[in-house]
C-alpha cells in the first residue's frame, strides 16, 4: 500500500519531470548557441562564378507608408538584374503605384475570402513561374536586409539546394519602453541564440517568414498556403519533413522596427499562439519521426517545438517550483523541488549570460530587472489560449500610422 508521502512524492515527480526535460532542451540549445566556433554555412557565401537570377518577393498589404523606402534600399544593394516583385494583396491604398514608381514589378491580388500571407506568396509564385529565377528571397515590407545579404542568401540557397534563413531581429530606440526592449531580447534569444544552437547541434533552422531564401525547385512546389497562423513555421516543418532541411545563415541579416508598446501585446499574441498551436500538433510527431528515421533535423526540430516561448517557460517553471515546494512541505520528497529549482537557476543563468554576451545593446539593465513584470504582463496572452487562442492574422501598425482612435505613432 502506497503511503501518503509516497503518493505525494510521485505526484511531485509527475509535475516536475516534463519541465525538467523542457528546461534541459532550452539550456542545451542556448549553451550551444553562445559558443562561436567555425563558420558553418557561412563557408558557402563566396561570390558565385556566374550571375544568379534572383527574385525578391515582398507580400504587401497597405504598405504605402514604407514600400518605397524598402524597395529603394533593396535596389541600392541587391545584385544587378535582381527582380523585385511586390504582391499587393487586398490593398486599399497606394501600395501598387508607389512600388512601381520605386522600381519594382507589381502584381495585384484581390480576394477577401482567402486572406493571409501564404496566399499572397502563392500568387507571386505564379507570376514568377513564367520566367523562374534560380533563387527566391521572401522579405516582409517593413524589413531591411543587411548589406550583401541578398546575394548571400540567394547563393547559399542555390548552392546547397535547401531553404536558407537569415538572422531575423527587431530593433528600437535605446529609450524604448521596457516591454519593447524585452520583446526584442526574446527575439534575439529565439532567432539568433537558439537558432544558432539548434542548427549547430544538427537540427533544422526555423523559417521566420522574412529574410528567407529558396531555390526555385523547392519553392515551386512548397506548401505556401497552409491555413496556419504561424504559416512560416509550418512551411519550415513541411520542407524539413520532405528532406530539404533549412539552414541558418547567421552572416545574413534582416531587421525591422519593433512594434510600439501598445501593439506589442497584439503582435506577441499572434506569434506565440501560432507557435504554440503548431507545436501542439507537430512537436511529438516530429520527435517520433526523427527517432524512427534516425533524422537529427526532425528530432531536434520536434524537441525545439516542445519548449514554450521564453516568458511562458519561466512562468511555468516558477509555478511548478511553488507546487513542488508545497508538496514537499506536505510530506513529499524535496528532491523534485530541489532539482527543478536548480534547473531553473541554470536556465536563468544562461539567459543572463546571453544578455551579457549578445544582448546589452538590445536590453538595458533597467529593462532587464523588469523581466518578472514582463512575465506577468504576458499572462493574458496565455490565458487567451484557453478561449481558443488567436486565429486571425492581424497586421501590425507601422510607425506613423494612425491607430483606431485616430492618433499616430510618434
N, C-alpha and C positions, 0 to 999 in steps of 0.2 A: 504494500500500500504506500502510495506516494505521500510524503508529509507535506504540510502546508509550505514549509520553507523550500522543499524541493520543487513544488509546483510553481512557487513564485520565482525561483531561480530559472526554471525552464521558460517561464513567460519572459523574464528579463533577457535571456539569451535570444529568444524568438524576436524580441523587439530590436535588439542591438545588432544581430548578425547581418541582416541585409544592408544596413547602413555602414557597417564596418567594411563591407565589400565596395560600396559606392565611394566611400572616402578613400579606400585603398586605390581604386582606379584613378580618382582625382589626383591623389598625391603622386602616383607613378607618372601620370601624364605631365603634371606641372613640373615635377623634378626633371623629367626628360626634356621638357620644353625650355628649361632655364639653361641647359648646357649647350653652348655654342661650339660644335665640333664639325669640321668638314663643311663642304659647300652643298652636298646633296644635289637636288635638282638644279641648283644654280650653275652646276658644271656644264649644263647643256645650253647656256644662254649666249654662246658665241654667235657672232653675226653669220647668218646663213650664206651659203655660197651663191645661191641665186635668189632673186627677189620673190617674196611670197605675195600671193593675192590675199589681202586681209580685209575683212569686213568688220566694222564695229557697229553693233546694233544697239540702239537706245530706245527702249519702250518708254513712251511718254504720255502721261495723262494730265492735261492742263499744266504744262510746264513753261508757259510763255515767259515767266519772270526770270528763268535761268537757262533756257535751252541755248540761246545764242552764245553765252559765255562758255558753256560746256563744249559746244562744237568748235568754237574758235581755239580753245585750249587744246583740243584733240588735233586739229589741223596743224597747229604750230609744232607738234611733237611727233605725230604718227608718221610712218614712212610714206614717201610719195606714192600716189595712186591708191592709198587706203580708201576704201569706200565707207563712208559714214551714213548709215541708214537709220532714220528716225521713224519709228512706228507710232504715229499719232493715234492713240487709242481712245475713242469716245471723247474727243476733245471738244470743248465748247468755247475755247479761247483762240489766241493767235499762234498756238504752238507750231502749226504746219508752216505758215507763211514766214515766221521768224526763223525756223530751222532751215528752210530753203534759202532765205536771204543770207544766212550764216555760212552756207556752202554744203549743206547736207542734202542727200536724197531723202524723200519723204514718201511714205505710203500711209494712207489714212484708213482706219478701221472703225466702223460704227456698228456695234451690236450690244445693245443694252442688256440683253439676256445673258450672254456669255461674257462675263466680266472677270478680269484678273490678268496678271502679268503673263501667265503661260499662254493664254490665247493671243496676246499681242506678239509674243515671241514666235509662235507658230505662224502667224500671219506674215511676219517679217521673213521667216524662213522660206515661205512660199515665194516671196518676191526675190530672194537671193537664189533660189533654185534655178532660175533662168540662166544665170551665169555664176555657178558656185565658186566661192573663194576657197583657198586652202585652209584657212582658219577663221573662225568667227569669235569675236570678243563681245560679251554682253556687258553693258555699262548702264547703270541707272542714271537718270537725267540729272540728279543732284550730286553726282560723284565726279571726282577728278583722278585720272591716272597719274602716278608719279612719272617723272621724266624717263623715257626709254622703256616704260613698262609695256606699251602696246606691242612693240616688236618682240620683246622677251616672251610675253605670253603667247603670241601667235607662233613664234618659232618653236618653243618648247612643246606646245600642243601638237604642232605638225611633226616635230622630230620624234616625240615619244608616242604619238598617236593615242593620246588619252586627254581627258579634260584637265585643265590647269587652273588653280585658284590663286589669286594674288592675296597679299596681306590686306585685309579689309578692316579699316579702323575709322572711328569717328573722332572729330576734334572740336574744340570750343575755346573760347577766350579763357585766359588764366583766371579771370574773376567770375567764371560761370558759377551758377548755384551748385552747392554740393551734390544735389541729386543728379545733375547733368554730368558732373565730373566722375561720380561713382559709376554711372551708367557707361561712360567712356572707358573706364578701367575694366568693367565687366566685359566689354567688347574686346579689349586688349587681351584679357585672360582667355577668352573663348577663341578669338580669331588669329591670335599670334602664339601665345604660350601653349595652350592645349592643342592647337592645330599643329604647331611645330613638334610637340611631344608625341602626339599620336602618329604622325607620319614618320617620325624618326624611329618609332617602335615597329613600324611596318604596316600601319593602318592606312586607310583611305582618307584623303583630305575632304573636309566638308565643303560643299559648294555653298557660297553665301549669297548668290544672286547677282552680284556685281563684281566686276574685275575678274570674270571667269572666262576662259577661252576653250574652244572645242575644235578639234579637227573636223572638217566638213563631213567625213564619212560617218562619224559618230553623231554629229549634230543633225544630220539629215533624217535620222530615224529616232532621235531622242524623244521620250515621252514628255513633251513640254507642258501640255495641259492635263494635269492630273487631279485637279479639284482640291488639292491640299492647301491649307492656309500657308504652311511652310513649303511651298511648291519647289523652291530651290533645294531645300534639304531632301525632299522626296526625289527630285531629279538625281541628286548625287547618290542616293541609295540605289536607285534603279540602275544607273550605269555601273556602279560597283558590283551589283548582282550579275550584270552582264559580262563582267570580267574586264571592264575598262576603268581601272582604279584611278580616281582623280589624284593628282599630285599637288603639292603645295610649293609655290614659287615665292619664297619669302622676299627676295630682292625686288619683285614687282609689287607695287603698292597702289591701292585705291583708297580714297578717303572721301568723307562727306562731313558736312557741318552737322553737329549734334542737334537734335530736336530741342526746342525751347522747353523750359521746365514744365509748363502746363501741358505740353504734348508728349513728354517723355513717358508718362504712365500709359497713355494710349498706345504708343509705339511698342513699349516693352510688353504690354499685354498681347498684342498681335504676334510679336516674335516668339514669346515664351509659350503662349498657348499653342502656337503652331508646332514648336519643338516638342512640347510635352505630348501632344496628340500623335505626332509621328513616332515618338519614342514608345508610346504605349502600344502602338500597332506593330512597329518594326524591330524594336531592340532585341527581344528574345528570339524571334525567328532568324535574325542575322547571327546571333550568337550560336544558335543551333546549327544553322547552315555553315557557319565558319568552322565549327568543330567537325561537322560531318564531312565537309570537303577539305578540311585542313587548310582553310583560307584565312591567313592572317588579316588581310584587309577587311573581310566581312566580320570576323570575330572581334577585332579591335573597334570597328565602327559600331557594332552592336553594344559592346561594353561601354563605349563613349556615350551612346544614347541613353544608357541606363542612368547616367549621372544627371540629376536635375540641374537647372541653372543655378548660378553661384549663390544668390540670396536664398533660394528655396533649400539648397543643400545645407547651408549653415543654419537656417531657421529650423529645419527638421532635426539637425544634429543637436541643437540646444534643447529642443522639445524632448528628444529621446534621452538625453542626459538627465533631464528632470524626471522623466518617467522611470528610468532605471535607478536613479537615486532614491526616489520614493519607494520603489520596490525593495531596495537594499535596506532602507530604514524599517521596512515591514517584515524583514526576516530573510529576504533573498540574499544570495551571494553577492558581495560587492564587486566581483570580478568584471561582469559585463559593464557596470558603471565606470569602473576604473579604466578598462581598455577603451571604451568609447570616448571617455574624456581625453585620454592620451592621444587617440587618433584624431580627434577634433583639434587638439592643440597643435599637432603636427601639420594638419591641413591649414590651420590659421598661420602657422609659421612659414610654410612655403608660399602662402599667398602674400604675406608681408615681404618675403624675400623677393618675390616678383615685383612688388611695388618699388622696393629699393633698387633693383637692378634695371627695371624697364619702365616703371610707371610714375616716377616722381614728376615728370613733366605733364602727365595726364591728370594726376590726382594730388592735390595739395595736402599737406599734413592736417590742416584744419578740416578738410573734407574727409580724410582718412578716418579720423576719430569719430565721424558721424555715421560710419557704416552700420552700426547697430540700429540707428534710427531709419536708415535706408531700408533695412530688412523689414522693419515694422511697416514702413511706407508701402512695401511691396505686398503685404498680406492681402489687400483687396484683390490684387491680380490673381493670386492663387485661390482665394475663396470663390472667385467667379467661375473657376473650373467646375465646382460642384453644381453650378447652374447651367452646365452645358458648355461653358467656355466660349471664347470668341471665335466666331465662324466667318466673320465678314472681313474682306480686305478693306482697310481704312487708310487712305493716303495721308501721310504726314505733311503738315503745313511746311512750306518753305519760308525762309527768312524774308520778312517784308510782306507776307501775305496776310490778309485780314482773317480774323477769327469770326466765330459765329456772332459776336457782339458788335462786329464792325470795326474793331481796333486792329492795328497791325503790329507785327513783331517789331521790336526795336533793332 
